[in-house]
Amino acid sequence: MGPEIWKNRPYSYTSDTWAVGCLLYELAALQVPFEARSMSELRYKVLRGAYPPVPGTFSRDLQQMVRECLDPNPDKRPSMDQVSGVPSAGGIRGASSETPNACTPPSDALYRADLPGLCSPPCPSHRSCRTRPWCPA
């Protein structure tokens, strides 16, 4: 539940942005952003926006996106259009403005040099990127 729900304020699209931030955090950190032993402790942490940072193995773009999505102030959270427009989300949506068969080094958060075989976004032609020197696959 986003901070606005804890404060008995109306649910809106920014509450969905909060949920996306929680999901992105969990996928990156492999833990929930707000760990608590009681509901009151959970409420306190959510309202303060107190959570451990996203691991440094992920790009600054992803870290910043999670911070913005989990902002306790719903007016400061990005819209879903803004979230999907961030380069680090390009691999999630599969969007690419590159010409077919053109691979470029990924600058997004989904590229993990420490996990061989994960290369995102994939080649627009849906072929393997293995011939590219920057691709760990």
ABEGO torsion letter per residue (X at the ends): XBAAAAAGBBBBAAAAAAAAAAAAAAAAAGBBABBBABAAAAAAAAAAGBBBBBBAABBAAAAAAAAAAABABAAABBBAAAAAABAAAAAAAGBBABBBGBBBBBABAABBAABBGBBOBBBAAGBBAAABAABAX
